[in-house]
Amino acid sequence: RRKDQRAIERMMALDARGLYQVVTREGISMCGYGPAVAMLTAANVLGARSAELVKYATSGDVSGDRDTVVGYAGIAVS
């Protein structure tokens, strides 16, 4: 959750460069971070002003197995 939180914080700040840096420097295993960086870059160019965390959960929330989990975040950018 700590690593997920750092990536989510950068996305909530609409910080494309910061997301790239936190993922690469801290070795965060984030599927699709390239498209997420591209989306944030485009959102900034198009005038986005805010991001809302719609939902955050992990696979452990569903399966109950907390040994190995994958985190999921839904973020709406406007």
C-alpha distances in whole Angstrom, upper triangle without the diagonal:
4,6,5,6,9,10,10,12,14,15,16,18,20,19,20,21,18,16,18,18,14,14,17,17,13,14,11,12,12,15,18,17,20,21,18,20,23,23,22,25,27,26,26,30,30,30,26,26,23,19,18,15,16,14,10,9,9,12,11,12,15,16,15,15,11,13,12,9,9,7,10,11,15,16,20,22,25
4,5,5,6,9,10,11,13,14,15,17,19,18,19,19,16,14,16,16,12,12,15,14,11,12,10,12,13,16,18,17,20,22,19,20,23,23,21,24,27,25,26,29,30,29,26,25,22,19,19,16,18,16,13,13,12,15,15,16,19,20,19,18,15,15,14,13,12,11,13,13,17,17,21,22,25
4,5,5,7,9,10,11,13,14,16,17,16,16,17,14,11,13,13,9,9,12,11,8,9,6,9,10,13,15,13,17,18,16,17,20,20,19,21,24,23,24,27,28,28,25,24,22,19,19,16,18,16,13,13,13,15,16,17,20,21,20,19,16,16,14,12,11,10,12,12,16,16,20,21,24
4,6,5,6,9,10,11,12,14,15,15,15,16,14,11,13,14,10,10,13,14,11,11,8,9,8,12,13,12,16,16,14,15,19,18,17,20,22,21,22,25,26,26,22,22,19,16,15,12,15,13,9,10,10,13,14,15,17,19,19,18,15,16,14,11,9,7,9,9,12,13,16,18,21
4,5,5,6,9,10,10,12,14,14,15,16,13,11,14,14,11,11,15,15,12,14,11,13,12,15,16,14,18,18,15,16,20,19,17,20,22,21,21,25,25,24,21,20,17,14,14,11,14,12,10,11,12,16,16,16,19,21,20,20,17,19,17,14,13,10,11,10,13,13,16,17,20
4,5,5,7,9,10,11,13,12,13,13,10,8,11,11,7,9,12,12,9,12,9,12,11,15,16,13,16,17,14,14,18,18,16,18,21,20,20,23,24,23,20,20,17,15,15,13,16,16,13,15,15,18,19,20,22,24,24,23,20,21,19,17,15,12,13,12,15,14,17,17,21
4,5,5,6,9,10,11,10,10,11,8,6,9,9,7,7,11,11,10,11,8,10,9,12,12,9,13,14,10,11,14,14,12,15,18,17,17,20,22,21,18,18,16,13,14,12,15,14,12,14,15,17,19,19,22,23,24,23,20,21,19,16,14,11,11,10,12,12,15,15,18
4,5,5,6,9,10,10,11,13,11,8,12,13,10,11,14,15,14,15,12,13,11,13,13,11,14,14,11,12,15,14,12,15,17,16,16,20,21,20,16,16,13,10,10,8,11,11,9,12,14,17,18,18,20,23,23,23,20,22,20,16,14,11,10,8,10,9,12,12,16
4,5,5,6,9,9,11,12,9,8,12,12,10,12,15,15,14,16,13,16,14,17,16,14,16,17,13,13,16,15,13,16,18,16,16,20,20,19,16,15,12,10,11,10,13,14,12,15,17,20,21,21,24,26,26,26,23,24,22,20,17,14,14,11,13,11,13,13,16
4,5,5,6,5,7,9,6,5,9,10,8,10,13,13,13,15,13,15,13,16,15,12,14,14,11,10,13,13,10,12,15,14,13,17,18,17,14,14,12,10,12,12,15,16,15,18,19,22,24,23,26,28,28,28,25,26,24,21,19,16,15,13,14,11,14,13,15
4,5,5,6,7,10,8,7,10,12,11,11,15,16,16,17,14,15,13,14,13,10,12,12,8,9,11,10,7,11,13,11,11,15,16,15,12,12,10,7,9,9,12,13,13,16,18,21,23,22,24,27,27,27,25,26,24,21,18,15,13,10,11,8,10,9,12
4,5,8,10,13,11,10,14,15,13,15,18,19,18,20,17,18,16,17,16,14,16,15,12,12,15,12,10,13,15,12,12,16,16,15,11,10,7,5,7,7,11,13,13,16,18,22,23,22,25,27,28,28,26,28,25,22,20,16,14,11,11,8,9,8,11
4,5,9,11,9,9,13,14,13,15,18,18,18,20,18,20,17,19,18,15,17,16,13,12,15,13,10,12,14,12,11,14,15,13,11,9,8,7,10,11,15,16,16,20,22,25,27,26,28,31,31,31,29,30,28,25,22,19,18,15,14,11,12,10,12
4,6,9,9,9,12,13,13,15,17,18,19,20,18,20,17,18,16,13,14,14,10,9,11,9,6,8,10,8,7,11,12,11,8,8,7,7,10,12,15,17,17,21,22,25,28,27,29,31,32,32,30,31,29,26,23,19,18,15,14,11,11,8,10
4,6,5,6,9,10,10,12,14,15,16,18,16,18,16,18,16,12,13,13,10,8,11,10,7,8,11,10,9,12,14,13,11,11,11,11,14,15,18,19,19,22,23,26,28,28,30,32,33,32,30,31,28,26,23,20,19,16,16,13,14,12,14
4,5,5,6,9,10,11,12,14,15,16,15,17,14,15,13,10,10,10,8,5,7,8,5,6,9,10,9,11,14,14,12,13,13,13,16,16,19,20,20,22,23,26,28,28,30,32,33,32,30,31,28,25,22,20,18,16,16,14,15,13,15
4,5,5,6,9,10,11,12,14,15,15,17,15,17,15,11,11,13,11,7,10,12,9,8,12,13,11,14,16,16,15,16,16,16,19,19,22,23,22,25,25,28,30,30,32,34,34,33,31,31,28,26,23,21,21,19,20,17,18,16,18
4,5,5,6,8,10,10,12,14,13,15,14,16,15,12,12,14,12,9,12,13,10,11,15,15,13,16,18,18,16,16,16,15,17,17,21,21,20,22,23,26,27,28,30,32,32,31,29,29,26,24,22,19,19,17,18,16,18,16,19
4,5,5,6,9,10,11,12,10,12,10,13,12,8,10,11,8,7,11,11,9,11,14,14,14,16,18,18,16,17,16,14,16,15,18,19,17,19,20,22,24,25,27,28,29,28,26,26,23,21,18,16,16,14,15,14,16,15,18
4,6,5,6,8,10,11,10,12,10,12,11,7,8,11,9,7,10,12,11,11,14,15,15,17,20,20,18,19,19,17,19,19,21,21,20,22,22,24,26,27,29,30,31,29,27,27,24,22,19,18,18,16,18,17,19,17,20
4,6,5,6,8,10,10,13,12,15,14,11,11,14,13,10,14,16,14,14,18,18,17,19,22,22,21,21,20,19,21,20,24,23,21,23,23,25,27,28,30,31,32,30,27,27,24,23,20,19,20,19,20,19,21,20,23
4,6,5,6,8,7,11,11,14,14,11,12,15,13,11,15,16,14,16,19,19,19,21,24,23,21,21,20,18,20,18,21,21,19,20,20,22,24,25,27,28,28,27,24,24,21,20,18,16,17,16,19,18,20,20,23
4,6,6,6,5,7,7,10,11,8,10,13,11,10,14,15,14,16,19,19,19,22,24,24,22,23,21,19,20,18,21,20,18,19,18,20,22,23,25,26,27,25,22,22,19,17,15,14,15,15,17,17,20,20,23
4,6,5,7,9,10,12,13,10,11,14,13,12,15,17,16,17,20,21,21,23,26,26,24,25,24,22,24,22,25,24,21,22,21,23,25,27,28,29,29,27,25,24,21,20,18,17,18,19,21,21,23,23,26
4,6,8,11,12,15,16,13,14,18,16,15,18,20,19,19,23,23,23,25,28,28,26,26,25,23,25,23,26,25,23,24,23,25,26,28,30,30,30,28,25,24,22,21,19,19,20,20,23,22,25,25,28
4,6,9,11,14,16,13,15,18,17,16,20,21,20,21,24,24,24,27,29,29,27,27,25,23,24,22,25,23,20,21,20,22,22,24,27,27,27,25,22,21,19,18,17,16,18,18,21,21,24,24,28
4,6,9,12,14,12,14,17,16,16,19,21,20,21,24,25,25,27,29,30,28,28,26,24,25,22,25,23,20,20,19,20,21,23,25,25,25,23,20,19,17,16,15,15,17,18,21,21,25,25,28
4,6,9,11,10,13,15,14,14,17,18,18,20,22,23,23,26,28,28,25,26,24,21,21,19,21,19,16,17,15,17,18,20,22,22,23,21,18,17,15,13,12,11,13,14,17,18,21,22,25
4,7,9,9,12,14,13,14,17,18,18,20,23,23,24,27,28,29,26,27,25,22,22,20,21,19,16,16,14,15,17,19,20,20,21,19,17,16,13,12,9,10,12,14,17,18,21,22,26
4,6,6,9,11,10,11,14,15,15,17,19,20,21,24,25,25,23,24,22,19,19,17,18,17,14,14,13,14,17,18,19,20,21,20,18,18,15,12,9,9,10,11,13,15,18,19,22
4,6,8,9,9,12,14,14,15,18,19,20,21,23,24,26,23,25,23,20,20,18,18,17,15,15,14,14,17,19,19,20,22,20,19,19,16,14,10,10,10,11,13,15,18,19,22
4,5,5,6,9,10,11,12,14,15,16,18,20,21,22,20,22,21,18,19,17,18,17,16,17,16,17,21,22,22,23,25,24,23,23,19,17,13,13,12,12,13,14,16,16,20
4,6,5,6,9,10,10,12,14,15,16,18,20,21,19,20,19,16,18,17,18,18,16,18,17,19,22,23,23,25,26,25,24,24,20,18,14,13,12,12,14,13,16,16,19
4,5,5,6,9,10,11,12,14,16,17,18,20,19,21,20,18,20,19,21,21,20,21,21,22,25,26,27,28,30,29,27,27,24,21,18,17,16,15,16,16,17,17,19
4,5,5,6,9,10,10,12,14,15,16,18,16,19,18,16,18,18,19,19,19,20,21,22,25,26,26,28,30,29,28,28,25,22,18,17,15,14,14,14,15,14,17
4,5,5,6,9,10,10,12,14,15,16,14,16,15,13,15,14,16,16,16,18,19,20,23,24,25,26,28,27,26,27,23,21,17,15,13,12,12,10,12,11,14
4,5,5,6,9,10,11,12,14,15,14,16,15,14,16,16,18,19,19,21,22,24,26,27,28,30,31,30,29,29,26,23,20,18,16,15,15,13,14,13,15
4,5,5,6,8,10,11,12,14,13,16,16,15,18,18,20,21,21,23,24,26,29,29,30,32,33,33,31,32,28,26,22,20,18,17,16,15,15,13,15
4,5,5,6,9,10,10,12,11,13,13,12,15,15,17,18,19,21,23,25,28,27,28,30,32,32,31,32,28,25,22,19,17,15,14,11,11,9,12
4,5,5,6,9,10,10,9,11,11,10,13,14,16,18,18,21,23,25,28,28,29,31,33,32,31,32,29,26,22,20,17,15,14,11,11,8,11
4,5,5,6,9,10,10,12,13,13,17,18,20,22,22,25,26,29,31,31,32,35,36,36,34,35,31,29,25,23,21,18,18,15,15,12,13
4,5,5,6,9,9,12,13,14,17,19,20,22,23,26,28,30,33,32,33,35,37,37,35,36,33,30,27,24,22,19,18,15,14,11,11
4,5,5,6,5,9,10,10,13,16,17,20,21,24,26,28,31,31,31,34,36,36,34,36,33,29,26,23,21,18,16,13,11,8,8
4,5,5,5,8,10,11,15,17,19,22,23,26,28,31,33,33,34,37,38,38,36,37,34,31,28,25,23,20,18,15,14,10,10
4,5,8,11,13,15,18,21,23,25,26,29,31,34,36,36,37,39,41,41,39,40,37,34,31,28,26,23,21,18,16,13,12
4,6,9,12,14,17,20,21,24,26,29,31,33,36,35,36,39,40,41,39,41,38,34,31,28,25,22,20,17,15,11,10
4,6,9,12,15,19,20,23,25,29,31,34,36,35,36,39,40,41,39,41,38,35,31,28,26,22,20,17,14,10,8
4,6,8,12,15,17,20,21,25,27,30,33,31,33,36,37,37,36,37,35,31,28,25,22,19,17,13,11,7,5
4,7,10,14,16,19,21,25,27,30,32,31,33,36,36,37,35,37,35,32,29,25,23,19,17,13,11,8,6
4,7,10,12,16,17,21,24,27,29,27,29,32,33,34,32,34,32,28,26,22,19,16,14,10,8,6,5
4,7,9,12,14,17,20,23,25,24,25,28,29,30,28,31,28,25,22,18,16,12,10,6,6,4,6
4,6,9,11,15,18,21,23,21,23,26,27,28,26,29,27,23,20,17,14,10,8,5,5,6,8
4,6,7,11,14,17,19,17,19,22,23,24,23,25,23,20,17,13,11,7,6,5,7,9,12
4,7,10,14,17,18,16,17,21,22,23,22,25,23,20,17,14,11,8,5,5,7,10,13
4,7,10,13,15,12,14,17,18,20,19,22,20,16,14,11,8,6,5,7,10,13,16
4,7,10,12,10,12,15,16,17,15,18,16,13,11,7,6,4,6,9,12,15,18
4,7,8,6,9,11,12,13,12,15,14,10,9,6,5,7,9,12,15,19,22
4,5,5,7,9,10,10,9,11,10,6,5,4,6,9,12,15,18,21,25
4,5,5,6,8,8,8,10,8,5,5,6,8,11,14,17,21,24,27
4,5,5,5,5,5,8,8,6,8,9,11,14,17,20,23,26,30
4,6,6,8,8,12,11,9,10,9,11,13,15,18,22,25,28
4,6,8,10,13,12,10,11,11,12,14,16,20,22,26,29
4,5,8,11,11,9,11,13,14,17,19,23,26,29,32
4,6,9,10,10,12,13,15,18,21,24,27,30,34
4,6,7,7,11,13,15,19,21,25,28,31,35
4,6,6,10,11,14,17,21,23,27,30,33
4,7,10,13,16,19,23,26,29,32,35
4,7,10,14,17,20,23,27,29,33
4,7,10,13,17,19,23,26,29
4,7,10,14,16,20,22,26
4,7,10,13,17,19,23
4,7,10,13,16,20
4,6,10,13,16
4,7,10,13
4,6,10
4,7
4
